Amino acid sequence: IIAGIKDIHGAPVGDTLTLSTTPDVDVLPGFKRIQPQVYAGLFPVSSDDFEDFREALQKLTLNDSSLQYLPESSDALGFGFR
């Protein structure tokens, strides 16, 4: 299926896709948003690498839409993601 979706978060895994000519259809039964099951804190070795690290996570999300991350900061480790 080629959908032409510009934002990967616009159609989560399992969501119902429709034609642009018929956008008002009922959602297929059983759809639930994926809930993360693995948790980790990720921090760059150097704080100078934070922006490069953020961009790398964004690129990884393009390949795996189930990847979810949020910014996090630690007094000991600095800025990172969880």
C-alpha positions as CSV (number, residue, x, y, z in Angstrom):
1,I,0.0,0.0,0.0
2,I,1.3,3.4,-0.9
3,A,-0.5,6.0,1.2
4,G,1.6,9.2,0.8
5,I,1.4,9.9,4.5
6,K,3.9,12.8,5.2
7,D,4.1,12.3,9.0
8,I,4.8,8.8,10.3
9,H,2.7,9.4,13.4
10,G,-0.3,10.2,11.2
11,A,-1.3,6.6,10.8
12,P,-0.2,4.4,13.8
13,V,0.2,0.6,13.3
14,G,-3.2,-1.0,13.0
15,D,-5.1,2.1,12.1
16,T,-7.8,2.2,9.4
17,L,-6.7,3.7,6.0
18,T,-9.3,5.1,3.6
19,L,-9.5,6.8,0.3
20,S,-9.5,10.6,0.2
21,T,-12.9,10.4,-1.6
22,T,-14.4,8.4,1.3
23,P,-12.8,9.6,4.5
24,D,-15.8,9.0,6.8
25,V,-15.8,5.2,7.4
26,D,-16.1,3.3,10.6
27,V,-12.9,2.3,12.3
28,L,-12.2,-1.4,12.1
29,P,-13.0,-3.2,15.4
30,G,-10.1,-4.1,17.7
31,F,-7.8,-1.1,17.0
32,K,-5.7,-0.1,20.0
33,R,-2.7,2.2,20.1
34,I,0.5,0.3,20.7
35,Q,1.7,0.7,24.3
36,P,5.5,0.6,24.8
37,Q,6.7,-2.4,26.7
38,V,10.5,-1.8,26.8
39,Y,11.8,1.2,28.7
40,A,15.3,2.6,28.6
41,G,17.1,5.9,29.4
42,L,19.4,6.9,26.5
43,F,22.0,9.6,27.0
44,P,24.8,10.8,24.6
45,V,28.4,10.3,25.9
46,S,29.0,14.0,25.4
47,S,26.4,16.8,25.8
48,D,27.7,18.3,22.6
49,D,26.3,15.3,20.7
50,F,22.7,15.8,22.0
51,E,21.3,17.3,18.8
52,D,22.9,14.6,16.6
53,F,21.5,12.0,19.0
54,R,18.0,13.5,18.7
55,E,18.2,13.5,14.9
56,A,19.4,9.9,14.9
57,L,16.4,8.9,17.0
58,Q,14.1,10.7,14.6
59,K,15.6,8.8,11.7
60,L,15.2,5.5,13.6
61,T,11.5,6.4,14.2
62,L,11.0,6.5,10.4
63,N,12.0,2.8,10.2
64,D,10.1,1.7,13.3
65,S,7.0,3.7,14.1
66,S,6.5,1.8,17.3
67,L,9.5,3.6,18.8
68,Q,8.4,6.3,21.2
69,Y,10.7,8.6,23.1
70,L,10.5,11.6,25.4
71,P,13.2,14.1,26.4
72,E,14.6,13.5,29.9
73,S,17.3,15.1,32.0
74,S,19.4,13.8,34.8
75,D,21.7,15.6,37.2
76,A,24.4,12.9,36.6
77,L,24.0,12.2,32.9
78,G,22.6,15.5,31.5
79,F,20.1,15.6,28.7
80,G,18.8,12.5,27.0
81,F,15.7,10.5,26.2
82,R,13.5,7.8,27.7
